[in-house]
């Protein structure tokens, strides 16, 4: 059974990004034998932003970093703020050992208010995880606010994209 971390860059709950990650996880579970662990910036705690080195991380933040490093695969979902992922999300990723993600399957996804934000996946998330030499899925997911109702992805085309992406991603491990 593969351990898959559903990592979301949200800073509040409920969150469309966390909801998308959960929905992707459930879809993935239909295609692969996986154990899912949902984590977000709130799980790392407020002290994350005050840490300059890994030694300064709180117990909660260190647990999130170690879960990312020890996962067999990762689903990354982040909200888009002003054309980018949240700075605190990047700060968390900066604590991940670069060798820990080498060859690790990663599925990228993001949520945003409009399609104008969709390039964040290709222009920022893909290079970020490419730096780590992760095995990045060719198929990414971007969802806009109007594709959700009460934090549930309801748009048929979004559900189809998720199904296709998770079917392919499940073959990576």
PyMOL CGO cylinders between C-alpha atoms (Angstrom):
from pymol import cmd
from pymol.cgo import CYLINDER

trace = [
    CYLINDER, 0.00, 0.00, 0.00, 1.44, 3.35, -1.06, 0.3, 1, 1, 1, 1, 1, 1,
    CYLINDER, 1.44, 3.35, -1.06, 1.50, 6.20, 1.47, 0.3, 1, 1, 1, 1, 1, 1,
    CYLINDER, 1.50, 6.20, 1.47, 0.22, 9.32, -0.31, 0.3, 1, 1, 1, 1, 1, 1,
    CYLINDER, 0.22, 9.32, -0.31, 0.35, 12.74, 1.30, 0.3, 1, 1, 1, 1, 1, 1,
    CYLINDER, 0.35, 12.74, 1.30, -2.37, 15.14, 0.17, 0.3, 1, 1, 1, 1, 1, 1,
    CYLINDER, -2.37, 15.14, 0.17, -0.52, 18.41, 0.77, 0.3, 1, 1, 1, 1, 1, 1,
    CYLINDER, -0.52, 18.41, 0.77, -2.59, 21.55, 0.57, 0.3, 1, 1, 1, 1, 1, 1,
    CYLINDER, -2.59, 21.55, 0.57, -1.26, 25.10, 0.79, 0.3, 1, 1, 1, 1, 1, 1,
    CYLINDER, -1.26, 25.10, 0.79, -4.36, 26.54, 2.40, 0.3, 1, 1, 1, 1, 1, 1,
    CYLINDER, -4.36, 26.54, 2.40, -4.26, 28.78, 5.45, 0.3, 1, 1, 1, 1, 1, 1,
    CYLINDER, -4.26, 28.78, 5.45, -7.88, 28.43, 6.47, 0.3, 1, 1, 1, 1, 1, 1,
    CYLINDER, -7.88, 28.43, 6.47, -10.56, 25.78, 6.77, 0.3, 1, 1, 1, 1, 1, 1,
    CYLINDER, -10.56, 25.78, 6.77, -12.81, 25.09, 5.06, 0.3, 1, 1, 1, 1, 1, 1,
    CYLINDER, -12.81, 25.09, 5.06, -10.74, 25.45, 1.93, 0.3, 1, 1, 1, 1, 1, 1,
    CYLINDER, -10.74, 25.45, 1.93, -11.42, 24.68, -1.71, 0.3, 1, 1, 1, 1, 1, 1,
    CYLINDER, -11.42, 24.68, -1.71, -7.81, 23.59, -2.09, 0.3, 1, 1, 1, 1, 1, 1,
    CYLINDER, -7.81, 23.59, -2.09, -8.05, 21.11, 0.77, 0.3, 1, 1, 1, 1, 1, 1,
    CYLINDER, -8.05, 21.11, 0.77, -11.43, 19.93, -0.56, 0.3, 1, 1, 1, 1, 1, 1,
    CYLINDER, -11.43, 19.93, -0.56, -9.92, 19.43, -4.02, 0.3, 1, 1, 1, 1, 1, 1,
    CYLINDER, -9.92, 19.43, -4.02, -7.01, 17.47, -2.52, 0.3, 1, 1, 1, 1, 1, 1,
    CYLINDER, -7.01, 17.47, -2.52, -9.45, 15.23, -0.63, 0.3, 1, 1, 1, 1, 1, 1,
    CYLINDER, -9.45, 15.23, -0.63, -11.53, 14.66, -3.76, 0.3, 1, 1, 1, 1, 1, 1,
    CYLINDER, -11.53, 14.66, -3.76, -8.38, 13.81, -5.74, 0.3, 1, 1, 1, 1, 1, 1,
    CYLINDER, -8.38, 13.81, -5.74, -7.36, 11.41, -2.97, 0.3, 1, 1, 1, 1, 1, 1,
    CYLINDER, -7.36, 11.41, -2.97, -10.70, 9.60, -3.06, 0.3, 1, 1, 1, 1, 1, 1,
    CYLINDER, -10.70, 9.60, -3.06, -10.48, 9.31, -6.84, 0.3, 1, 1, 1, 1, 1, 1,
    CYLINDER, -10.48, 9.31, -6.84, -6.91, 8.02, -6.57, 0.3, 1, 1, 1, 1, 1, 1,
    CYLINDER, -6.91, 8.02, -6.57, -8.02, 5.39, -4.05, 0.3, 1, 1, 1, 1, 1, 1,
    CYLINDER, -8.02, 5.39, -4.05, -10.31, 3.95, -6.75, 0.3, 1, 1, 1, 1, 1, 1,
    CYLINDER, -10.31, 3.95, -6.75, -7.29, 3.41, -9.01, 0.3, 1, 1, 1, 1, 1, 1,
    CYLINDER, -7.29, 3.41, -9.01, -4.52, 2.39, -6.60, 0.3, 1, 1, 1, 1, 1, 1,
    CYLINDER, -4.52, 2.39, -6.60, -4.00, 0.78, -3.22, 0.3, 1, 1, 1, 1, 1, 1,
    CYLINDER, -4.00, 0.78, -3.22, -3.20, 3.89, -1.16, 0.3, 1, 1, 1, 1, 1, 1,
    CYLINDER, -3.20, 3.89, -1.16, -3.14, 5.13, 2.40, 0.3, 1, 1, 1, 1, 1, 1,
    CYLINDER, -3.14, 5.13, 2.40, -4.00, 8.85, 2.35, 0.3, 1, 1, 1, 1, 1, 1,
    CYLINDER, -4.00, 8.85, 2.35, -2.77, 11.51, 4.77, 0.3, 1, 1, 1, 1, 1, 1,
    CYLINDER, -2.77, 11.51, 4.77, -4.23, 15.01, 4.41, 0.3, 1, 1, 1, 1, 1, 1,
    CYLINDER, -4.23, 15.01, 4.41, -1.98, 17.85, 5.55, 0.3, 1, 1, 1, 1, 1, 1,
    CYLINDER, -1.98, 17.85, 5.55, -2.08, 21.62, 5.14, 0.3, 1, 1, 1, 1, 1, 1,
    CYLINDER, -2.08, 21.62, 5.14, -0.31, 24.70, 6.46, 0.3, 1, 1, 1, 1, 1, 1,
    CYLINDER, -0.31, 24.70, 6.46, -2.60, 24.75, 9.48, 0.3, 1, 1, 1, 1, 1, 1,
    CYLINDER, -2.60, 24.75, 9.48, -1.25, 21.34, 10.49, 0.3, 1, 1, 1, 1, 1, 1,
    CYLINDER, -1.25, 21.34, 10.49, 2.26, 22.82, 10.51, 0.3, 1, 1, 1, 1, 1, 1,
    CYLINDER, 2.26, 22.82, 10.51, 1.11, 25.51, 12.95, 0.3, 1, 1, 1, 1, 1, 1,
    CYLINDER, 1.11, 25.51, 12.95, 1.67, 29.22, 13.23, 0.3, 1, 1, 1, 1, 1, 1,
    CYLINDER, 1.67, 29.22, 13.23, 5.30, 28.81, 14.30, 0.3, 1, 1, 1, 1, 1, 1,
    CYLINDER, 5.30, 28.81, 14.30, 6.21, 27.63, 10.79, 0.3, 1, 1, 1, 1, 1, 1,
    CYLINDER, 6.21, 27.63, 10.79, 6.54, 31.22, 9.61, 0.3, 1, 1, 1, 1, 1, 1,
    CYLINDER, 6.54, 31.22, 9.61, 8.97, 32.07, 12.40, 0.3, 1, 1, 1, 1, 1, 1,
    CYLINDER, 8.97, 32.07, 12.40, 11.40, 29.23, 11.72, 0.3, 1, 1, 1, 1, 1, 1,
    CYLINDER, 11.40, 29.23, 11.72, 14.59, 30.10, 9.84, 0.3, 1, 1, 1, 1, 1, 1,
    CYLINDER, 14.59, 30.10, 9.84, 16.15, 26.65, 10.05, 0.3, 1, 1, 1, 1, 1, 1,
    CYLINDER, 16.15, 26.65, 10.05, 14.84, 23.13, 10.25, 0.3, 1, 1, 1, 1, 1, 1,
    CYLINDER, 14.84, 23.13, 10.25, 16.06, 22.90, 13.83, 0.3, 1, 1, 1, 1, 1, 1,
    CYLINDER, 16.06, 22.90, 13.83, 13.71, 25.75, 14.74, 0.3, 1, 1, 1, 1, 1, 1,
    CYLINDER, 13.71, 25.75, 14.74, 10.58, 23.96, 13.44, 0.3, 1, 1, 1, 1, 1, 1,
    CYLINDER, 10.58, 23.96, 13.44, 7.91, 23.11, 15.97, 0.3, 1, 1, 1, 1, 1, 1,
    CYLINDER, 7.91, 23.11, 15.97, 7.00, 19.48, 16.52, 0.3, 1, 1, 1, 1, 1, 1,
    CYLINDER, 7.00, 19.48, 16.52, 3.90, 19.96, 14.32, 0.3, 1, 1, 1, 1, 1, 1,
    CYLINDER, 3.90, 19.96, 14.32, 5.80, 21.60, 11.46, 0.3, 1, 1, 1, 1, 1, 1,
    CYLINDER, 5.80, 21.60, 11.46, 8.56, 19.00, 11.59, 0.3, 1, 1, 1, 1, 1, 1,
    CYLINDER, 8.56, 19.00, 11.59, 5.93, 16.23, 11.41, 0.3, 1, 1, 1, 1, 1, 1,
    CYLINDER, 5.93, 16.23, 11.41, 4.49, 17.76, 8.23, 0.3, 1, 1, 1, 1, 1, 1,
    CYLINDER, 4.49, 17.76, 8.23, 7.94, 18.06, 6.61, 0.3, 1, 1, 1, 1, 1, 1,
    CYLINDER, 7.94, 18.06, 6.61, 8.82, 14.49, 7.56, 0.3, 1, 1, 1, 1, 1, 1,
    CYLINDER, 8.82, 14.49, 7.56, 5.49, 13.18, 6.24, 0.3, 1, 1, 1, 1, 1, 1,
    CYLINDER, 5.49, 13.18, 6.24, 6.24, 14.82, 2.89, 0.3, 1, 1, 1, 1, 1, 1,
    CYLINDER, 6.24, 14.82, 2.89, 9.73, 13.33, 2.82, 0.3, 1, 1, 1, 1, 1, 1,
    CYLINDER, 9.73, 13.33, 2.82, 8.56, 9.85, 3.83, 0.3, 1, 1, 1, 1, 1, 1,
    CYLINDER, 8.56, 9.85, 3.83, 5.55, 9.61, 1.52, 0.3, 1, 1, 1, 1, 1, 1,
    CYLINDER, 5.55, 9.61, 1.52, 5.58, 7.25, -1.44, 0.3, 1, 1, 1, 1, 1, 1,
    CYLINDER, 5.58, 7.25, -1.44, 3.76, 9.88, -3.51, 0.3, 1, 1, 1, 1, 1, 1,
    CYLINDER, 3.76, 9.88, -3.51, 2.40, 13.40, -3.04, 0.3, 1, 1, 1, 1, 1, 1,
    CYLINDER, 2.40, 13.40, -3.04, -0.67, 15.23, -4.30, 0.3, 1, 1, 1, 1, 1, 1,
    CYLINDER, -0.67, 15.23, -4.30, 0.05, 18.97, -4.08, 0.3, 1, 1, 1, 1, 1, 1,
    CYLINDER, 0.05, 18.97, -4.08, -2.87, 21.37, -4.10, 0.3, 1, 1, 1, 1, 1, 1,
    CYLINDER, -2.87, 21.37, -4.10, -2.56, 25.05, -3.41, 0.3, 1, 1, 1, 1, 1, 1,
    CYLINDER, -2.56, 25.05, -3.41, -4.70, 28.13, -3.63, 0.3, 1, 1, 1, 1, 1, 1,
    CYLINDER, -4.70, 28.13, -3.63, -3.47, 30.90, -5.91, 0.3, 1, 1, 1, 1, 1, 1,
    CYLINDER, -3.47, 30.90, -5.91, -3.11, 34.34, -4.34, 0.3, 1, 1, 1, 1, 1, 1,
    CYLINDER, -3.11, 34.34, -4.34, -2.19, 37.27, -6.55, 0.3, 1, 1, 1, 1, 1, 1,
    CYLINDER, -2.19, 37.27, -6.55, -0.72, 35.06, -9.24, 0.3, 1, 1, 1, 1, 1, 1,
    CYLINDER, -0.72, 35.06, -9.24, 1.26, 32.64, -7.09, 0.3, 1, 1, 1, 1, 1, 1,
    CYLINDER, 1.26, 32.64, -7.09, 1.13, 29.99, -4.40, 0.3, 1, 1, 1, 1, 1, 1,
    CYLINDER, 1.13, 29.99, -4.40, 1.22, 31.29, -0.81, 0.3, 1, 1, 1, 1, 1, 1,
    CYLINDER, 1.22, 31.29, -0.81, 4.62, 32.32, 0.50, 0.3, 1, 1, 1, 1, 1, 1,
    CYLINDER, 4.62, 32.32, 0.50, 4.12, 30.19, 3.60, 0.3, 1, 1, 1, 1, 1, 1,
    CYLINDER, 4.12, 30.19, 3.60, 3.61, 27.16, 1.35, 0.3, 1, 1, 1, 1, 1, 1,
    CYLINDER, 3.61, 27.16, 1.35, 7.00, 27.84, -0.28, 0.3, 1, 1, 1, 1, 1, 1,
    CYLINDER, 7.00, 27.84, -0.28, 8.52, 28.36, 3.15, 0.3, 1, 1, 1, 1, 1, 1,
    CYLINDER, 8.52, 28.36, 3.15, 7.32, 24.88, 4.17, 0.3, 1, 1, 1, 1, 1, 1,
    CYLINDER, 7.32, 24.88, 4.17, 8.72, 23.32, 1.00, 0.3, 1, 1, 1, 1, 1, 1,
    CYLINDER, 8.72, 23.32, 1.00, 12.07, 25.04, 1.66, 0.3, 1, 1, 1, 1, 1, 1,
    CYLINDER, 12.07, 25.04, 1.66, 12.51, 22.77, 4.69, 0.3, 1, 1, 1, 1, 1, 1,
    CYLINDER, 12.51, 22.77, 4.69, 12.11, 19.57, 2.64, 0.3, 1, 1, 1, 1, 1, 1,
    CYLINDER, 12.11, 19.57, 2.64, 15.37, 17.74, 1.98, 0.3, 1, 1, 1, 1, 1, 1,
    CYLINDER, 15.37, 17.74, 1.98, 15.91, 17.97, -1.81, 0.3, 1, 1, 1, 1, 1, 1,
    CYLINDER, 15.91, 17.97, -1.81, 17.05, 14.34, -1.98, 0.3, 1, 1, 1, 1, 1, 1,
    CYLINDER, 17.05, 14.34, -1.98, 13.82, 13.12, -0.34, 0.3, 1, 1, 1, 1, 1, 1,
    CYLINDER, 13.82, 13.12, -0.34, 11.64, 13.91, -3.36, 0.3, 1, 1, 1, 1, 1, 1,
    CYLINDER, 11.64, 13.91, -3.36, 13.97, 12.61, -6.09, 0.3, 1, 1, 1, 1, 1, 1,
    CYLINDER, 13.97, 12.61, -6.09, 11.97, 10.23, -8.26, 0.3, 1, 1, 1, 1, 1, 1,
    CYLINDER, 11.97, 10.23, -8.26, 8.89, 10.54, -6.04, 0.3, 1, 1, 1, 1, 1, 1,
    CYLINDER, 8.89, 10.54, -6.04, 5.57, 10.73, -7.95, 0.3, 1, 1, 1, 1, 1, 1,
    CYLINDER, 5.57, 10.73, -7.95, 3.91, 14.14, -7.53, 0.3, 1, 1, 1, 1, 1, 1,
    CYLINDER, 3.91, 14.14, -7.53, 0.53, 15.23, -8.88, 0.3, 1, 1, 1, 1, 1, 1,
    CYLINDER, 0.53, 15.23, -8.88, 0.12, 19.01, -9.10, 0.3, 1, 1, 1, 1, 1, 1,
    CYLINDER, 0.12, 19.01, -9.10, -3.12, 20.92, -8.66, 0.3, 1, 1, 1, 1, 1, 1,
    CYLINDER, -3.12, 20.92, -8.66, -4.30, 24.38, -7.70, 0.3, 1, 1, 1, 1, 1, 1,
    CYLINDER, -4.30, 24.38, -7.70, -7.43, 26.43, -7.13, 0.3, 1, 1, 1, 1, 1, 1,
    CYLINDER, -7.43, 26.43, -7.13, -8.07, 30.03, -8.04, 0.3, 1, 1, 1, 1, 1, 1,
    CYLINDER, -8.07, 30.03, -8.04, -10.76, 32.61, -8.60, 0.3, 1, 1, 1, 1, 1, 1,
    CYLINDER, -10.76, 32.61, -8.60, -10.41, 32.63, -12.38, 0.3, 1, 1, 1, 1, 1, 1,
    CYLINDER, -10.41, 32.63, -12.38, -8.66, 30.90, -15.27, 0.3, 1, 1, 1, 1, 1, 1,
    CYLINDER, -8.66, 30.90, -15.27, -6.08, 33.73, -15.21, 0.3, 1, 1, 1, 1, 1, 1,
    CYLINDER, -6.08, 33.73, -15.21, -4.43, 31.83, -12.36, 0.3, 1, 1, 1, 1, 1, 1,
    CYLINDER, -4.43, 31.83, -12.36, -4.20, 28.48, -14.12, 0.3, 1, 1, 1, 1, 1, 1,
    CYLINDER, -4.20, 28.48, -14.12, -0.63, 28.98, -15.34, 0.3, 1, 1, 1, 1, 1, 1,
    CYLINDER, -0.63, 28.98, -15.34, 0.62, 28.83, -11.75, 0.3, 1, 1, 1, 1, 1, 1,
    CYLINDER, 0.62, 28.83, -11.75, 0.66, 25.06, -12.06, 0.3, 1, 1, 1, 1, 1, 1,
    CYLINDER, 0.66, 25.06, -12.06, 2.95, 25.07, -15.09, 0.3, 1, 1, 1, 1, 1, 1,
    CYLINDER, 2.95, 25.07, -15.09, 5.02, 28.17, -14.39, 0.3, 1, 1, 1, 1, 1, 1,
    CYLINDER, 5.02, 28.17, -14.39, 5.57, 27.83, -10.64, 0.3, 1, 1, 1, 1, 1, 1,
    CYLINDER, 5.57, 27.83, -10.64, 4.60, 24.45, -9.19, 0.3, 1, 1, 1, 1, 1, 1,
    CYLINDER, 4.60, 24.45, -9.19, 6.13, 22.33, -11.95, 0.3, 1, 1, 1, 1, 1, 1,
    CYLINDER, 6.13, 22.33, -11.95, 9.55, 24.10, -11.74, 0.3, 1, 1, 1, 1, 1, 1,
    CYLINDER, 9.55, 24.10, -11.74, 9.46, 24.00, -7.93, 0.3, 1, 1, 1, 1, 1, 1,
    CYLINDER, 9.46, 24.00, -7.93, 9.02, 20.23, -7.80, 0.3, 1, 1, 1, 1, 1, 1,
    CYLINDER, 9.02, 20.23, -7.80, 11.24, 19.78, -10.85, 0.3, 1, 1, 1, 1, 1, 1,
    CYLINDER, 11.24, 19.78, -10.85, 14.05, 21.27, -8.77, 0.3, 1, 1, 1, 1, 1, 1,
    CYLINDER, 14.05, 21.27, -8.77, 13.60, 18.32, -6.40, 0.3, 1, 1, 1, 1, 1, 1,
    CYLINDER, 13.60, 18.32, -6.40, 13.81, 15.88, -9.35, 0.3, 1, 1, 1, 1, 1, 1,
    CYLINDER, 13.81, 15.88, -9.35, 10.35, 14.60, -8.47, 0.3, 1, 1, 1, 1, 1, 1,
    CYLINDER, 10.35, 14.60, -8.47, 8.51, 12.42, -10.95, 0.3, 1, 1, 1, 1, 1, 1,
    CYLINDER, 8.51, 12.42, -10.95, 5.87, 15.01, -11.84, 0.3, 1, 1, 1, 1, 1, 1,
    CYLINDER, 5.87, 15.01, -11.84, 2.67, 13.74, -13.39, 0.3, 1, 1, 1, 1, 1, 1,
    CYLINDER, 2.67, 13.74, -13.39, 2.14, 15.04, -16.92, 0.3, 1, 1, 1, 1, 1, 1,
    CYLINDER, 2.14, 15.04, -16.92, -1.49, 15.75, -16.13, 0.3, 1, 1, 1, 1, 1, 1,
    CYLINDER, -1.49, 15.75, -16.13, -2.18, 18.57, -13.65, 0.3, 1, 1, 1, 1, 1, 1,
    CYLINDER, -2.18, 18.57, -13.65, -5.49, 19.92, -12.33, 0.3, 1, 1, 1, 1, 1, 1,
    CYLINDER, -5.49, 19.92, -12.33, -6.64, 23.50, -11.96, 0.3, 1, 1, 1, 1, 1, 1,
    CYLINDER, -6.64, 23.50, -11.96, -10.06, 24.37, -10.57, 0.3, 1, 1, 1, 1, 1, 1,
    CYLINDER, -10.06, 24.37, -10.57, -11.86, 27.71, -10.37, 0.3, 1, 1, 1, 1, 1, 1,
    CYLINDER, -11.86, 27.71, -10.37, -14.22, 28.80, -7.63, 0.3, 1, 1, 1, 1, 1, 1,
    CYLINDER, -14.22, 28.80, -7.63, -17.40, 28.31, -9.66, 0.3, 1, 1, 1, 1, 1, 1,
    CYLINDER, -17.40, 28.31, -9.66, -16.59, 24.60, -10.12, 0.3, 1, 1, 1, 1, 1, 1,
    CYLINDER, -16.59, 24.60, -10.12, -17.35, 24.06, -6.40, 0.3, 1, 1, 1, 1, 1, 1,
    CYLINDER, -17.35, 24.06, -6.40, -20.55, 24.09, -4.38, 0.3, 1, 1, 1, 1, 1, 1,
    CYLINDER, -20.55, 24.09, -4.38, -20.11, 24.03, -0.61, 0.3, 1, 1, 1, 1, 1, 1,
    CYLINDER, -20.11, 24.03, -0.61, -16.46, 23.00, -1.03, 0.3, 1, 1, 1, 1, 1, 1,
    CYLINDER, -16.46, 23.00, -1.03, -17.35, 20.04, -3.23, 0.3, 1, 1, 1, 1, 1, 1,
    CYLINDER, -17.35, 20.04, -3.23, -16.09, 19.84, -6.83, 0.3, 1, 1, 1, 1, 1, 1,
    CYLINDER, -16.09, 19.84, -6.83, -19.29, 19.60, -8.84, 0.3, 1, 1, 1, 1, 1, 1,
    CYLINDER, -19.29, 19.60, -8.84, -18.41, 20.64, -12.38, 0.3, 1, 1, 1, 1, 1, 1,
    CYLINDER, -18.41, 20.64, -12.38, -18.51, 17.65, -14.71, 0.3, 1, 1, 1, 1, 1, 1,
    CYLINDER, -18.51, 17.65, -14.71, -15.41, 18.71, -16.65, 0.3, 1, 1, 1, 1, 1, 1,
    CYLINDER, -15.41, 18.71, -16.65, -13.44, 19.13, -13.41, 0.3, 1, 1, 1, 1, 1, 1,
    CYLINDER, -13.44, 19.13, -13.41, -14.51, 15.69, -12.22, 0.3, 1, 1, 1, 1, 1, 1,
    CYLINDER, -14.51, 15.69, -12.22, -13.48, 14.23, -15.59, 0.3, 1, 1, 1, 1, 1, 1,
    CYLINDER, -13.48, 14.23, -15.59, -10.04, 15.93, -15.34, 0.3, 1, 1, 1, 1, 1, 1,
    CYLINDER, -10.04, 15.93, -15.34, -9.59, 14.53, -11.84, 0.3, 1, 1, 1, 1, 1, 1,
    CYLINDER, -9.59, 14.53, -11.84, -10.59, 11.03, -12.92, 0.3, 1, 1, 1, 1, 1, 1,
    CYLINDER, -10.59, 11.03, -12.92, -8.17, 11.08, -15.86, 0.3, 1, 1, 1, 1, 1, 1,
    CYLINDER, -8.17, 11.08, -15.86, -5.32, 12.53, -13.79, 0.3, 1, 1, 1, 1, 1, 1,
    CYLINDER, -5.32, 12.53, -13.79, -5.70, 10.07, -10.92, 0.3, 1, 1, 1, 1, 1, 1,
    CYLINDER, -5.70, 10.07, -10.92, -5.98, 7.09, -13.23, 0.3, 1, 1, 1, 1, 1, 1,
    CYLINDER, -5.98, 7.09, -13.23, -2.64, 8.03, -14.81, 0.3, 1, 1, 1, 1, 1, 1,
    CYLINDER, -2.64, 8.03, -14.81, -1.05, 9.03, -11.51, 0.3, 1, 1, 1, 1, 1, 1,
    CYLINDER, -1.05, 9.03, -11.51, -2.06, 5.73, -9.89, 0.3, 1, 1, 1, 1, 1, 1,
    CYLINDER, -2.06, 5.73, -9.89, 0.07, 3.92, -12.48, 0.3, 1, 1, 1, 1, 1, 1,
    CYLINDER, 0.07, 3.92, -12.48, 3.19, 5.74, -11.23, 0.3, 1, 1, 1, 1, 1, 1,
    CYLINDER, 3.19, 5.74, -11.23, 3.48, 3.63, -8.07, 0.3, 1, 1, 1, 1, 1, 1,
]
cmd.load_cgo(trace, "trace")
